[in-house]
Amino acid sequence: MPRFDNQTVLVTGGTGGQGTSHVRAFHAEGANVVIGDIDAERGAALADELGPRARFTHLDVIDESSWSAAVLATESAFGALNVLVNNAGVQNPPATIEDTDQATWSRVLDINLTGTFLGIKAAVPALRRAAGGVIVNIASTMALGGTAHYAPYVASKWAVRGLTRTAALELGRDHIRVNAIHPGVIATPFIHEPAAGATAAIADFYSPEPFAIPRLGEPTDVTRLLLFLTSSEASFITGSEYVIDGGLLLGPALRTEAA
């Protein structure tokens, strides 16, 4: 039996590279899926493709009323909300702290951090009504160290770590588990296309050649971990963080001939 039969999953940023992978996989595992995004054309097309167990809902993650509407639409369509995946996020164009304008700082923190906070806040009552559930926040390996020229993004993802742990403590007795995933460099448009206002993509600065596993990650790598964390197989896991980066944070791997 599919792992997510009779479960309903809301994925934010559901039309992006990782988001689409997550949506398709949950649907393939039997879940009802709600695609939350600001891109109505792509979201509606994906929902139409997947069929009656999929819905698109317009969701601006920095708007509390938009969150309330998305959760209501989810429960109206499928009767309950069981899993929230806070996947929506943006990157800042590379710049030093002194060259980063406040508008960029605010936009990145609003979407990456405040959007995650508002998602948890909006979803918790619905998860309680469902007698429990799971929240997974998609953070980044940049949440585990400093990265020059990406201060807004780094700060937002570091803060998501603390938010994840606090939520896990507050919600565990309600049978709601909260965990975080820290992807490394994943082959999506987020990595291969320049951020708004940038002239180069992140992938231009990251070669996987030194990684212990010398390739870029694929969205499906992250999706498989996400499916585990949101399944009953992970029922004793909360407040935890999972790095999936091919060894990026370990430092450079020696070539065999140099060992």
SEZA-828930 format. One line per field, with one value per residue: x negated, y, z of N, C-alpha, C, O, CB in turn; residue in one letter; residue number from 1. Coordinates in steps of 0.2 Angstrom, whole numbers, always signed. Atoms other than C-alpha are relative to their C-alpha. Glycine has a CB too. Example, Ala and Ser with C-alpha at 12.3 -4.5 7.8 and 13.67 -1.06 7.14 Angstrom:
2
nxx -4, +4 $
nyy -6, -6 $
nzz +0, -1 $
caxx -62, -68 $
cayy -22, -5 $
cazz +39, +36 $
cxx -4, +4 $
cyy +6, +5 $
czz +0, +3 $
oxx -9, +1 $
oyy +5, +11 $
ozz +3, +4 $
cbxx +5, -2 $
cbyy +0, +2 $
cbzz +6, -7 $
residu A, S $
num 1, 2 $
This chain:
259
nxx -4, +4, +1, -4, -7, -5, +4, +0, +7, +1, +7, +1, +5, -2, +1, +7, +4, -1, -7, -3, +2, -3, -7, -1, +1, -6, -5, +2, +0, -7, -3, -3, +5, -2, +6, +0, +5, -3, -1, -7, +0, +3, -3, -6, +2, +2, -6, -4, +4, -1, -6, -5, +3, +5, -3, +5, -3, +4, +3, +6, +1, +2, -6, -4, -7, +0, +1, -7, -4, +3, -2, -7, -1, +3, -5, -6, +1, +2, -2, +5, +7, +4, +7, +2, +7, +2, +6, +1, +6, +3, +7, +2, +5, +6, +3, +3, -5, +0, -4, -7, -5, -5, -6, +2, +0, -6, -4, +2, -2, -7, -2, +3, -1, -7, -4, +0, -4, -7, -2, -1, -6, -6, -1, -1, -7, -2, +4, -3, -7, +2, +3, +7, +3, +8, +2, +7, +3, +6, +5, +6, +6, +2, -2, +5, +7, +0, +2, +1, -4, -7, -2, -7, -2, +3, -3, -7, +0, +2, -5, -5, +3, -2, -7, -2, +1, -5, -7, +0, -2, -7, -6, +1, -6, -5, +1, +2, +7, +3, +7, +2, +5, +5, +3, +6, -1, -5, -1, -7, +1, +2, +7, +2, -2, +2, -6, -2, +5, +7, +3, +2, -4, +4, +4, +6, +5, +1, +1, +0, +6, +4, -5, +1, -4, +2, -5, -5, -6, -6, -6, -2, +4, -3, -7, +0, +1, -7, -5, +2, -1, -7, -3, +0, +7, +4, -4, +4, +4, -3, +6, +6, +2, +3, +4, +0, +5, +6, +6, +2, +2, +6, +6, +2, +3, +6, +0, +2, +7, +3, -1 $
nyy -6, -6, -2, -6, +1, -3, -6, -6, -3, -7, -1, -7, +0, +7, +0, -1, +6, +5, +0, +4, +7, +2, +0, +6, +6, +1, +2, +7, +5, +0, -6, -6, -5, -7, -3, -7, -4, -7, +1, +3, +4, +7, +4, +3, +5, +6, +3, +4, +6, +5, +2, -2, +0, -6, -7, -5, -5, -6, -1, -5, +3, -6, -3, +5, +2, +4, +6, +2, +2, +6, +6, +1, +3, +7, +3, +0, +5, +7, +2, -1, -1, +5, -1, -7, -1, -7, +0, -6, -4, -4, -2, -7, +0, +0, -7, +0, -2, -8, -2, +3, -5, +3, +3, +7, +3, +1, +5, +7, +3, +1, +6, +7, +0, -2, +5, +7, -1, -1, +7, +4, -3, +1, +7, +4, +2, +5, +6, +2, +3, +7, +4, +0, +0, -1, -6, +0, -6, +1, -5, +0, +1, -7, -1, +3, -3, -7, +0, -7, -3, +2, -1, +1, +7, +3, -2, +2, +8, +1, -1, +6, +5, -1, +0, +7, +3, -3, +3, +7, +0, -2, +3, +8, +3, +0, +5, -3, +0, -6, +1, -4, +3, -5, +2, -3, -3, +4, -2, -3, -7, -4, +1, +0, -6, -6, -3, -7, -5, +3, +1, +7, +5, +3, +5, -3, -1, +7, +6, +6, +4, +1, +3, +7, +3, -5, -2, -4, +4, +0, -1, +6, +2, -4, +2, +7, -1, -4, +5, +4, -5, -1, +6, +3, +3, -5, -2, -2, -5, -7, -5, +2, -3, +5, -3, +4, -5, +3, -1, -7, -3, +4, -3, +3, +7, +2, +4, +7, +0, -4, +3 $
nzz +0, +0, -7, -2, +1, -5, -3, +4, -1, +3, +2, +2, +6, +3, +7, +1, +2, -5, -2, +5, -2, -6, +2, +4, -4, -4, +4, +2, -6, -2, -3, +3, -1, +1, +2, -2, +4, +3, +7, +1, +6, +0, -5, +2, +6, -4, -3, +5, +2, -5, -1, -5, -7, +0, +0, -1, -4, +0, -7, -2, -6, -5, -2, -5, +3, +5, -4, -2, +6, +2, -4, +0, +7, -1, -4, +4, +5, -2, -7, -5, +2, -4, +1, +3, +2, +1, +5, +3, -2, +5, -1, +2, +4, -4, -2, -6, -5, +1, +7, +0, -2, -5, +3, +2, -6, -3, +4, -1, -6, +0, +3, -2, -7, -2, +4, -4, -6, +1, +2, -6, -4, +3, +1, -7, -2, +4, -2, -6, +2, +3, -6, +1, +7, +1, +4, +2, +3, +4, -1, +4, -3, -2, -7, -5, +0, +4, +7, +2, +6, -1, -7, -2, +1, -5, -6, +0, -1, -7, -5, +1, -4, -7, +1, +0, -6, -4, +2, -2, -7, -2, +3, +0, -4, +4, +5, +6, +0, +4, +2, +5, +5, +2, +7, +2, +6, +3, +7, +2, +2, -6, +0, +7, +3, -5, -4, +3, -1, +0, +7, +0, -4, -6, +3, +3, -5, -4, +4, -4, +0, -7, -5, -1, +6, +5, +5, -3, -2, +4, -4, -3, -6, -6, +0, -4, -8, -2, +0, -6, -6, +0, +0, -7, -1, -4, -6, -6, +2, +1, -2, +3, +6, +4, +6, +7, +4, +3, -4, +1, -6, -2, +3, +6, +0, +4, +6, -2, +1, -5, -6 $
caxx +0, -7, -14, -3, +14, +28, +15, +15, -1, -3, -19, -24, -35, -26, -30, -49, -63, -62, -44, -38, -48, -41, -23, -25, -32, -19, -6, -14, -14, +5, +7, +18, +7, +10, -2, -5, -13, -11, -13, +5, +2, -11, -3, +14, +6, -3, +13, +23, +9, +10, +28, +42, +30, +21, +26, +17, +20, +13, +1, -10, -19, -23, -4, +5, +22, +16, +10, +27, +35, +23, +26, +45, +44, +34, +47, +61, +54, +48, +55, +39, +21, +8, -9, -16, -32, -39, -49, -46, -62, -72, -91, -99, -110, -128, -135, -145, -135, -140, -133, -117, -102, -89, -75, -85, -88, -70, -63, -74, -70, -52, -50, -62, -60, -43, -35, -40, -34, -17, -16, -18, -6, +7, +5, +5, +24, +27, +14, +22, +39, +31, +25, +7, -5, -22, -30, -46, -56, -68, -83, -101, -118, -121, -112, -127, -141, -145, -145, -152, -141, -125, -121, -102, -100, -112, -104, -86, -91, -100, -85, -74, -85, -80, -62, -61, -68, -56, -41, -46, -46, -30, -20, -27, -13, -1, -8, -15, -33, -44, -61, -72, -82, -98, -101, -118, -119, -104, -102, -87, -84, -87, -105, -107, -99, -105, -94, -85, -97, -112, -123, -129, -121, -126, -132, -145, -154, -152, -160, -156, -173, -180, -164, -165, -151, -157, -141, -127, -112, -96, -78, -74, -88, -80, -62, -67, -73, -57, -46, -55, -54, -35, -31, -27, -44, -51, -38, -51, -60, -57, -68, -81, -91, -96, -111, -110, -125, -136, -149, -150, -152, -165, -178, -187, -190, -207, -209, -213, -231, -234, -229 $
cayy +0, +17, +26, +41, +34, +45, +59, +77, +86, +105, +109, +128, +133, +118, +123, +125, +112, +104, +108, +99, +84, +83, +86, +72, +60, +62, +60, +44, +37, +40, +57, +71, +85, +104, +114, +131, +144, +162, +155, +151, +145, +132, +127, +124, +115, +103, +100, +96, +84, +75, +74, +73, +70, +87, +105, +121, +135, +153, +155, +171, +164, +182, +185, +178, +179, +170, +156, +155, +154, +140, +129, +132, +127, +111, +106, +110, +99, +84, +85, +87, +93, +80, +86, +104, +106, +123, +123, +140, +151, +164, +168, +185, +191, +189, +205, +209, +214, +233, +232, +223, +235, +233, +229, +214, +209, +211, +201, +186, +185, +188, +174, +161, +165, +174, +163, +147, +155, +160, +142, +134, +146, +143, +124, +119, +121, +110, +97, +97, +94, +79, +72, +76, +77, +82, +99, +99, +115, +115, +125, +124, +119, +138, +136, +127, +139, +157, +160, +176, +187, +178, +186, +187, +169, +163, +172, +167, +148, +149, +156, +142, +130, +138, +140, +121, +116, +128, +121, +103, +107, +116, +104, +86, +83, +87, +73, +85, +82, +96, +93, +102, +96, +105, +102, +106, +111, +104, +104, +115, +132, +140, +134, +135, +152, +169, +176, +192, +206, +194, +191, +173, +158, +149, +134, +145, +146, +127, +113, +96, +89, +91, +83, +65, +61, +71, +77, +90, +83, +80, +85, +67, +65, +78, +71, +53, +60, +71, +56, +46, +61, +63, +45, +34, +26, +42, +43, +45, +59, +77, +93, +85, +91, +81, +87, +80, +88, +74, +78, +97, +102, +88, +98, +92, +73, +67, +60, +41, +44, +57, +46 $
cazz +0, -4, +11, +10, +6, +14, +18, +12, +9, +6, -3, -4, -19, -27, -45, -42, -46, -29, -26, -42, -37, -20, -27, -39, -27, -14, -27, -33, -15, -14, -6, -10, -14, -13, -23, -15, -26, -33, -51, -55, -73, -69, -53, -61, -76, -63, -54, -70, -75, -59, -58, -45, -30, -34, -31, -34, -22, -24, -9, -5, +9, +17, +18, +33, +25, +10, +22, +30, +13, +8, +23, +22, +3, +8, +21, +10, -4, +5, +23, +32, +32, +37, +31, +27, +17, +19, +3, -4, -4, -13, -15, -15, -28, -22, -13, +2, +18, +15, -3, +2, +2, +15, +3, -3, +15, +20, +5, +8, +26, +23, +11, +18, +37, +40, +26, +36, +52, +45, +37, +54, +63, +50, +48, +67, +70, +55, +60, +77, +69, +60, +77, +72, +57, +51, +46, +36, +33, +19, +24, +17, +20, +21, +38, +45, +41, +34, +16, +9, -2, +4, +21, +19, +13, +26, +40, +35, +34, +51, +59, +51, +61, +78, +72, +68, +85, +94, +85, +88, +107, +107, +96, +100, +113, +100, +89, +77, +72, +65, +56, +44, +28, +23, +4, -3, -21, -30, -49, -51, -59, -41, -44, -63, -66, -58, -44, -48, -50, -51, -67, -62, -56, -39, -50, -58, -41, -35, -44, -37, -41, -23, -15, -8, -20, -35, -43, -40, -31, -39, -33, -31, -19, -7, -11, -5, +12, +13, +10, +24, +37, +33, +34, +49, +47, +56, +70, +83, +74, +78, +80, +69, +55, +40, +28, +10, +1, -6, +7, +3, +21, +24, +14, -1, -4, -9, -26, -25, -32, -18, -4 $
cxx -4, +0, +5, +8, +4, -4, +0, -6, +1, -7, -1, -6, +1, -1, -8, -3, +1, +7, +4, -2, +3, +8, +1, -1, +5, +6, +0, +1, +7, +3, +4, -5, +3, -6, +1, -5, +3, +0, +6, +0, -4, +3, +7, -1, -3, +6, +4, -4, +1, +7, +4, -3, -5, +4, -6, +4, -5, -3, -6, -2, -2, +7, +4, +7, +0, -2, +6, +4, -2, +2, +8, +1, -2, +5, +6, +0, +0, +2, -5, -7, -4, -7, -1, -7, -1, -6, -1, -6, -3, -8, -1, -5, -7, -3, -2, +6, +0, +3, +7, +5, +5, +6, -2, +0, +7, +4, -2, +2, +7, +3, -3, +1, +8, +5, +1, +4, +7, +3, +2, +6, +6, +2, +2, +7, +2, -3, +3, +7, -1, -3, -8, -2, -7, -1, -7, -2, -6, -4, -6, -6, -3, +2, -5, -7, +1, -1, +0, +4, +7, +3, +7, +2, -3, +4, +7, +0, -3, +6, +6, -2, +3, +8, +3, -1, +5, +7, +0, +1, +7, +6, -1, +6, +6, +0, -2, -8, -3, -8, -2, -5, -4, -3, -6, +2, +4, +1, +7, -1, -2, -8, -3, +1, -2, +6, +1, -5, -8, -2, -3, +4, -4, -5, -6, -6, -1, -1, +0, -6, -3, +5, -2, +4, +0, +5, +5, +6, +6, +6, +2, -4, +3, +7, +0, -1, +6, +5, -1, +2, +8, +4, +0, -6, -4, +4, -3, -5, +3, -6, -6, -1, -4, -4, +0, -4, -5, -7, -3, -3, -6, -7, -2, -3, -6, +1, -4, -8, -4, +0, -6 $
cyy +6, +4, +6, +0, +4, +6, +5, +4, +7, +1, +8, +0, -6, +0, +1, -7, -5, -1, -5, -7, -3, -1, -7, -7, -2, -3, -7, -5, +0, +6, +4, +5, +7, +4, +8, +4, +7, -1, -4, -4, -6, -4, -4, -5, -7, -4, -4, -6, -6, -3, +1, +0, +6, +6, +5, +6, +6, +1, +5, -1, +6, +3, -5, -2, -5, -7, -3, -3, -7, -6, -1, -4, -8, -4, -1, -5, -7, -2, +1, +2, -4, +2, +7, -1, +7, +0, +6, +4, +4, +1, +7, +0, +1, +8, +0, +3, +8, +2, -3, +5, -3, -3, -7, -5, -2, -5, -7, -2, +0, -6, -6, -1, +1, -5, -7, +1, +0, -7, -4, +2, -2, -7, -3, -1, -6, -7, -3, -4, -7, -5, -1, +0, +2, +7, -1, +6, -1, +6, +0, -2, +7, +1, -3, +3, +7, -1, +7, +2, -3, +1, -1, -7, -4, +1, -3, -8, -2, +1, -5, -6, +1, +0, -8, -3, +3, -3, -7, +0, +2, -5, -8, -3, +0, -5, +3, +0, +5, -1, +5, -4, +6, -2, +4, +3, -5, +2, +2, +7, +5, +0, +2, +7, +6, +2, +7, +5, -3, -1, -7, -4, -3, -6, +2, +0, -7, -5, -6, -4, -1, -4, -8, -4, +5, +2, +5, -5, +1, +1, -6, -2, +3, -3, -7, +1, +3, -6, -5, +4, +1, -6, -3, -4, +5, +3, +2, +6, +7, +5, -2, +4, -5, +4, -5, +4, -4, +1, +7, +3, -4, +3, -4, -7, +0, -4, -7, +0, +4, -3, -4 $
czz +0, +7, +2, -2, +5, +4, -5, +2, -3, -1, -2, -5, -4, -7, -1, -2, +5, +1, -4, +2, +6, -1, -3, +4, +5, -3, -2, +6, +3, +4, -4, +1, -2, -2, +1, -3, -2, -8, -2, -6, +1, +6, -2, -5, +4, +3, -5, -2, +5, +1, +6, +7, +0, -1, -1, +4, +0, +7, -1, +7, +5, +2, +4, -2, -6, +3, +2, -5, -2, +4, +0, -7, +1, +4, -4, -6, +2, +7, +5, -3, +4, +0, -3, -1, -1, -5, -4, +2, -6, +2, -1, -5, +4, +1, +7, +5, -1, -6, +0, +2, +4, -3, -2, +7, +3, -4, +1, +6, +0, -3, +4, +8, +2, -4, +4, +7, -1, -2, +6, +4, -3, +0, +7, +2, -4, +2, +6, -1, -3, +5, -1, -7, +0, -4, -2, -3, -4, +1, -5, +4, +2, +7, +5, +0, -3, -7, -3, -6, +1, +7, +1, +0, +6, +7, +1, +1, +7, +5, -1, +5, +7, +0, +0, +7, +5, -1, +2, +8, +2, -3, +1, +4, -4, -6, -6, +0, -5, -1, -6, -5, -2, -7, -1, -7, -5, -7, -2, -3, +6, +0, -7, -3, +5, +4, -3, +2, +0, -8, -1, +4, +6, -3, -3, +5, +4, -5, +5, +0, +6, +5, +0, -5, -5, -5, +4, +2, -5, +4, +3, +6, +7, +1, +4, +7, +3, +1, +6, +6, +1, +1, +7, +2, +5, +6, +6, -1, +0, +3, -3, -6, -4, -6, -6, -5, -3, +3, -1, +6, +3, -2, -6, +1, -4, -6, +2, +0, +5, +7, +3 $
oxx -9, +5, +6, +11, +3, -1, +0, -7, +3, -11, +3, -10, -4, -1, -10, +0, +3, +9, +8, +3, +6, +11, +6, +3, +7, +9, +4, +2, +8, +9, +3, -8, +7, -11, +5, -11, +9, +3, +6, +3, -1, +3, +8, +2, -1, +6, +7, +0, +2, +7, +2, +0, -9, +9, -11, +10, -11, +1, -11, +2, -2, +7, +6, +9, +4, +1, +8, +7, +2, +3, +10, +6, +1, +7, +10, +5, +3, +1, -3, -8, -4, -11, +3, -11, +1, -12, -7, -8, -2, -9, +3, -9, -7, -3, +0, +11, +6, +6, +10, +4, +6, +9, +3, +3, +8, +8, +2, +5, +10, +7, +1, +2, +11, +10, +6, +7, +11, +8, +7, +10, +11, +8, +5, +8, +6, +0, +4, +9, +4, -5, -10, +2, -10, +3, -11, +1, -11, -3, -5, -6, -8, +0, -4, -12, +7, -6, +4, +6, +11, +7, +9, +6, +1, +5, +9, +4, -1, +7, +9, +2, +6, +11, +8, +4, +8, +10, +6, +5, +10, +11, +4, +8, +11, +4, +0, -11, +1, -11, +2, -8, -2, -8, -7, +7, +1, +2, +11, -7, -6, -10, -8, -2, -1, +12, -3, -7, -12, +2, -4, +7, -11, -10, -11, -11, -6, +3, -2, -6, -5, +3, -5, +2, +4, +4, +5, +7, +6, +6, +4, -1, +4, +9, +4, +2, +8, +9, +4, +6, +10, +10, -3, -7, -9, +3, +0, -10, +8, -10, -11, +3, -8, -1, -1, -1, -10, -12, -9, -9, -9, -12, +1, -6, -7, +5, -8, -12, -10, -3, -6 $
oyy +6, +3, +7, +5, +3, +8, +5, +5, +7, +1, +9, -4, -9, -6, +1, -12, -11, -7, -9, -12, -9, -6, -11, -11, -8, -7, -11, -11, -2, +6, +4, +6, +8, +4, +11, +3, +7, +3, -10, -10, -12, -10, -9, -10, -12, -10, -9, -11, -11, -9, +6, +3, +6, +7, +4, +7, +5, +2, +3, +1, +5, +8, -10, -7, -9, -12, -9, -8, -11, -12, -7, -9, -12, -10, -6, -9, -11, -7, +2, +2, -4, +0, +9, -2, +10, +0, +7, +5, +2, +0, +10, -5, +4, +11, -4, +6, +11, +7, -3, +8, -9, -8, -11, -10, -8, -9, -11, -8, -5, -10, -11, -7, -3, -7, -10, -3, -3, -9, -7, -2, -4, -9, -8, -7, -10, -12, -9, -9, -11, -10, -6, +0, +1, +9, -3, +9, -4, +12, +0, -1, +7, +6, -2, +0, +8, -5, +11, -2, -1, -3, -4, -9, -8, -3, -5, -10, -7, -3, -7, -9, -4, -3, -9, -7, -1, -5, -9, -5, -1, -5, -12, -8, -3, -5, +0, +3, +7, -2, +8, -9, +12, -6, +10, +7, -10, +8, -2, +10, +10, +5, +6, +9, +5, +2, +10, +6, +1, -2, -10, -2, -3, -7, -2, +0, -8, -7, -6, -9, -7, -7, -11, -9, +10, +1, +5, -10, +6, -1, -6, -6, -1, -4, -8, -3, +1, -5, -6, +2, +2, -6, +0, -5, +3, +8, +5, +7, +8, +3, +1, +6, -8, +8, -11, +8, -1, -1, +8, +6, -1, +2, -10, -9, +3, -9, -7, -3, +4, +0, -6 $
ozz +4, +11, +8, -3, +11, +9, -11, +7, -9, +4, -7, -5, -7, -10, -7, -2, +4, +3, -2, +1, +6, +1, -1, +3, +6, -1, -1, +5, +8, +5, -10, +6, -7, +2, -2, -3, -2, -11, -2, -6, -1, +5, -1, -5, +2, +3, -4, -4, +2, +3, +10, +12, +5, -4, +3, +3, +1, +12, -3, +11, +11, +5, +2, -1, -6, +0, +2, -4, -4, +2, +0, -7, -2, +1, -3, -7, -1, +9, +11, -9, +10, +5, -8, +3, -6, -2, -6, +8, -12, +8, -5, -5, +9, -4, +11, +2, -1, -7, -6, +7, +4, +0, -1, +7, +4, -2, +1, +7, +4, +0, +5, +10, +5, -1, +4, +9, +3, +0, +7, +6, +0, +0, +7, +3, -2, +1, +7, +2, -2, +3, +1, -12, +5, -8, +3, -7, -1, -1, -11, +10, +6, +10, +11, +2, -6, -9, -2, -10, -4, +9, +6, +4, +9, +10, +6, +5, +10, +9, +4, +7, +10, +5, +3, +9, +9, +4, +4, +10, +6, +0, -1, +2, -2, -11, -12, +5, -10, +4, -9, -2, -4, -6, +1, -8, -7, -8, -4, -3, +4, +2, -7, -8, +11, +1, -6, +8, +1, -12, -6, +9, +5, -1, -3, +4, +8, -9, +10, +4, +7, +10, -4, -8, -5, -11, +10, -1, -8, +10, +9, +10, +12, +7, +8, +11, +8, +6, +10, +11, +6, +2, +12, +8, +8, +8, +10, +3, -3, +7, +0, -9, -2, -10, -5, -9, -6, +0, +1, +6, +8, +2, -7, +6, -9, -6, +7, +4, +6, +11, +8 $
cbxx +5, +3, -7, -3, +2, +3, -7, +7, -6, +3, -3, -2, -7, +6, +3, -3, -7, -4, +3, -2, -8, +0, +3, -4, -7, +2, +2, -7, -5, +1, -6, +7, -6, +4, -1, +0, -3, -5, -7, +5, -4, -8, +2, +5, -6, -5, +4, +1, -7, -3, +0, +6, -4, -5, +5, -1, +1, +3, -2, +3, -7, -4, +4, +0, +4, -6, -5, +3, +0, -7, -2, +4, -4, -6, +1, +2, -5, -7, +2, -1, -2, +1, -3, +2, -1, -1, +2, +6, -5, +3, -4, -2, +0, -6, +6, -6, -2, -7, -5, +0, +3, +2, +1, -7, -4, +4, -1, -8, -2, +4, -2, -8, -4, +1, -2, -7, -3, +1, -5, -7, -1, +0, -6, -4, +4, -1, -7, +1, +4, -4, +3, -3, +4, -3, +1, -2, -1, +2, -3, +0, -5, +2, +7, +0, -5, -4, +6, -8, -3, +1, -2, +4, -3, -8, +1, +3, -4, -6, +3, +0, -7, -2, +3, -5, -7, +0, +1, -7, -5, +2, +0, -6, +1, +2, +6, +3, -3, +1, -1, -4, +4, -5, +5, -6, -7, +6, -3, +4, +7, +3, -2, +2, +8, -3, -3, +7, +1, -1, -5, -8, +3, +4, +5, +1, +2, +7, -8, +6, -5, -2, +7, +2, +8, -6, +5, +3, +2, +1, +5, +0, -7, +1, +3, -5, -6, +2, +0, -7, -3, +2, -3, +6, -4, -2, +5, -3, -3, +6, +0, +0, -5, +5, -7, +7, -3, +0, -5, +5, +6, +0, -5, -6, +6, -5, -4, +3, -1, +3, +7 $
cbyy +0, +5, +3, +6, -7, -5, -2, +4, -4, +5, -5, +4, +1, -2, +6, +3, +2, +2, +6, +2, +0, +6, +5, +0, +0, +7, +4, -1, +3, -6, +4, +2, -1, +3, -1, +1, -4, +5, -4, +5, +5, +2, +4, +6, +3, +2, +5, +5, +2, +2, -8, -4, -6, -1, +1, +3, -1, +6, -6, +7, -4, +5, +2, +4, +7, +2, +1, +6, +5, +0, +2, +6, +3, +0, +3, +7, +2, -1, -7, -7, +7, -7, -5, +6, -5, +4, -5, +5, -5, +7, -5, +4, +6, -4, +5, +4, -1, +3, -3, -6, +3, +6, +4, -1, +4, +7, +2, +0, +5, +6, +0, +1, +4, +7, -1, -2, +6, +5, -3, +0, +7, +3, -3, +4, +6, +2, +1, +5, +5, +1, -7, -7, +6, -5, +6, -6, +5, +0, -1, +7, -4, +5, -3, -7, -4, +5, -4, +1, -2, -7, +7, +4, -3, +1, +8, +1, -3, +5, +7, -2, +0, +7, +3, -3, +1, +7, +1, -3, +5, +7, +1, -1, +4, +7, -5, +7, -7, +7, -7, +6, -3, +1, +1, -4, +2, -1, -6, +1, +3, -3, -7, -5, +0, +6, +0, +2, +3, -7, +5, +0, -6, -3, -4, +7, +5, -1, +0, -4, +4, +6, +0, -2, -2, -1, -6, +5, +3, -7, +4, -5, +2, +7, -1, -4, +5, +5, -5, -2, +6, +4, -6, -5, -1, +6, -6, -6, -1, +1, +1, -8, +7, -4, +1, -2, +5, +2, -5, +4, +0, -7, +0, +4, -4, -3, +3, -5, +2, +7, -4 $
cbzz +6, -5, +0, -3, +0, +5, +2, +1, -3, +5, -5, +6, +3, +1, -3, +6, -1, +6, +0, -7, +1, +6, -4, -6, +3, +4, -6, -3, +5, +5, +3, +4, -5, +6, -8, +8, -6, +2, -2, +0, -5, +2, +6, -3, -4, +5, +4, -6, -1, +6, -1, +0, +1, -5, +5, -7, +7, -3, +3, -2, +0, -3, -7, +7, -2, -5, +5, +4, -5, -1, +7, +0, -5, +4, +7, -3, -5, -1, +0, +4, +0, -2, -5, +5, -6, +7, -5, +0, +3, -2, -4, +7, -5, -3, -1, +1, +7, +1, -5, +4, -7, +4, -7, -3, +6, +0, -8, -1, +6, -4, -7, +0, +4, -2, -7, +1, +4, -5, -4, +5, +0, -7, -3, +5, +0, -7, +1, +5, -5, -6, +0, +3, -4, -4, +4, -4, +6, -8, +7, -4, -4, -5, +1, -2, -4, +4, -5, -2, -6, -2, +2, -5, -6, +1, +1, -7, -5, +2, -2, -7, +1, +2, -6, -5, +3, +0, -8, -2, +3, -4, -8, +4, +7, -3, -1, -1, -3, +3, -2, +3, -6, +5, -5, -1, -4, +4, -5, +7, -3, +6, +2, -4, -2, -4, +8, +3, +7, +4, -2, +2, -4, +5, -5, -3, +5, +4, -3, -2, -5, +3, -3, +7, +2, -3, -2, -5, +7, -5, -4, -6, +0, -1, -7, -3, +1, -5, -6, +0, -1, -6, -4, +0, -6, -5, +1, +3, -7, +5, +8, -1, +1, -3, +3, -2, +5, -7, -3, -2, +5, -2, +5, -4, -3, +5, -6, -4, -7, +0, +0 $
residu M, P, R, F, D, N, Q, T, V, L, V, T, G, G, T, G, G, Q, G, T, S, H, V, R, A, F, H, A, E, G, A, N, V, V, I, G, D, I, D, A, E, R, G, A, A, L, A, D, E, L, G, P, R, A, R, F, T, H, L, D, V, I, D, E, S, S, W, S, A, A, V, L, A, T, E, S, A, F, G, A, L, N, V, L, V, N, N, A, G, V, Q, N, P, P, A, T, I, E, D, T, D, Q, A, T, W, S, R, V, L, D, I, N, L, T, G, T, F, L, G, I, K, A, A, V, P, A, L, R, R, A, A, G, G, V, I, V, N, I, A, S, T, M, A, L, G, G, T, A, H, Y, A, P, Y, V, A, S, K, W, A, V, R, G, L, T, R, T, A, A, L, E, L, G, R, D, H, I, R, V, N, A, I, H, P, G, V, I, A, T, P, F, I, H, E, P, A, A, G, A, T, A, A, I, A, D, F, Y, S, P, E, P, F, A, I, P, R, L, G, E, P, T, D, V, T, R, L, L, L, F, L, T, S, S, E, A, S, F, I, T, G, S, E, Y, V, I, D, G, G, L, L, L, G, P, A, L, R, T, E, A, A $
num 1, 2, 3, 4, 5, 6, 7, 8, 9, 10, 11, 12, 13, 14, 15, 16, 17, 18, 19, 20, 21, 22, 23, 24, 25, 26, 27, 28, 29, 30, 31, 32, 33, 34, 35, 36, 37, 38, 39, 40, 41, 42, 43, 44, 45, 46, 47, 48, 49, 50, 51, 52, 53, 54, 55, 56, 57, 58, 59, 60, 61, 62, 63, 64, 65, 66, 67, 68, 69, 70, 71, 72, 73, 74, 75, 76, 77, 78, 79, 80, 81, 82, 83, 84, 85, 86, 87, 88, 89, 90, 91, 92, 93, 94, 95, 96, 97, 98, 99, 100, 101, 102, 103, 104, 105, 106, 107, 108, 109, 110, 111, 112, 113, 114, 115, 116, 117, 118, 119, 120, 121, 122, 123, 124, 125, 126, 127, 128, 129, 130, 131, 132, 133, 134, 135, 136, 137, 138, 139, 140, 141, 142, 143, 144, 145, 146, 147, 148, 149, 150, 151, 152, 153, 154, 155, 156, 157, 158, 159, 160, 161, 162, 163, 164, 165, 166, 167, 168, 169, 170, 171, 172, 173, 174, 175, 176, 177, 178, 179, 180, 181, 182, 183, 184, 185, 186, 187, 188, 189, 190, 191, 192, 193, 194, 195, 196, 197, 198, 199, 200, 201, 202, 203, 204, 205, 206, 207, 208, 209, 210, 211, 212, 213, 214, 215, 216, 217, 218, 219, 220, 221, 222, 223, 224, 225, 226, 227, 228, 229, 230, 231, 232, 233, 234, 235, 236, 237, 238, 239, 240, 241, 242, 243, 244, 245, 246, 247, 248, 249, 250, 251, 252, 253, 254, 255, 256, 257, 258, 259 $
